[in-house]
């Protein structure tokens, strides 16, 4: 689990389980924050438990969570963007 370190800007708490993951799962309800803990971008408004792209994901590329492919991007997904049924199948 990631939380902001002392001296870093506040950001969304999240979890990344595997080094291959290209999405993180959000662990808080701070939907107004536009950063992940650690400073990476995170779109505002993403609900608790949903996924955020850790890096750009190309159309057709695997979406990887917990080290497992959970779907494919149906269009390009920017770093920090909400990853859900509207852009992942």
Residue pairs with C-beta under 8 A, 6 or more apart in sequence:
1 13
1 14
1 15
1 27
2 11
2 13
2 14
2 15
2 16
2 24
2 36
2 37
2 38
3 13
3 37
4 10
4 11
4 37
4 38
5 37
5 38
8 37
8 38
8 39
9 35
9 39
10 30
10 33
10 35
10 37
11 33
11 35
11 36
11 37
11 38
11 39
11 40
11 42
12 26
12 27
12 28
12 30
12 33
12 35
12 36
12 37
12 42
12 46
12 52
13 26
13 27
13 28
13 30
13 37
14 24
14 25
14 26
14 27
14 36
14 37
14 42
14 52
15 24
15 25
15 27
16 24
16 54
17 65
17 66
17 67
18 64
18 66
18 67
20 64
20 67
21 54
21 64
21 65
21 66
21 67
22 53
22 54
22 55
22 57
22 61
22 62
22 63
22 64
23 51
23 52
23 53
23 54
23 57
23 63
23 64
23 65
23 83
24 36
24 51
24 52
24 54
25 49
25 50
25 51
25 65
26 42
26 46
26 47
26 48
26 49
26 50
26 51
26 52
27 48
27 49
28 48
29 47
29 48
31 44
31 45
31 46
31 47
32 44
33 42
33 44
34 41
34 42
34 43
34 44
34 80
35 41
35 42
36 42
36 52
36 80
40 54
40 79
40 80
41 79
41 80
42 52
42 80
43 52
43 80
43 81
43 82
45 82
46 52
46 82
50 82
50 83
50 84
51 63
51 65
51 82
51 83
51 84
52 80
52 81
52 82
52 83
53 77
53 78
53 79
53 80
53 81
53 83
54 79
55 79
56 76
56 77
56 78
56 79
57 63
57 73
57 76
57 77
57 83
58 73
58 76
59 73
59 74
59 75
59 76
60 72
60 73
61 72
61 73
62 69
62 71
62 72
63 69
63 70
63 71
63 72
63 73
63 77
63 83
63 88
64 70
70 88
71 88
71 89
72 88
72 89
73 83
73 87
73 88
74 87
74 88
74 89
75 87
77 83
77 87
77 88
81 87
